[in-house]
Amino acid sequence: MTRVPTALLTVDQVAARLCVSRWTVYNLIRSRELTSFTIGRCRRISEAALDTYISLRTEQEAA
């Protein structure tokens, strides 16, 4: 089985994709709405985690 690599995004990249501030992204991470992890001192968010967050928010808004 071959695993498809997932891109890792910085907080700034996620903020740009969501059109929000870095502060908002950090608040989403703190509230555990957006999954992230650290590598050394660098915070990273996988594209899969961002896609999951967007899907959940879209479903919540549609309900």
Secondary structure by P-SEA (a helix, b strand, c coil): cbbbbbbbbcaaaaaaaacccaaaaaaaaaaccccccccccbbbbcaaaaaaaaaaaaaaaac
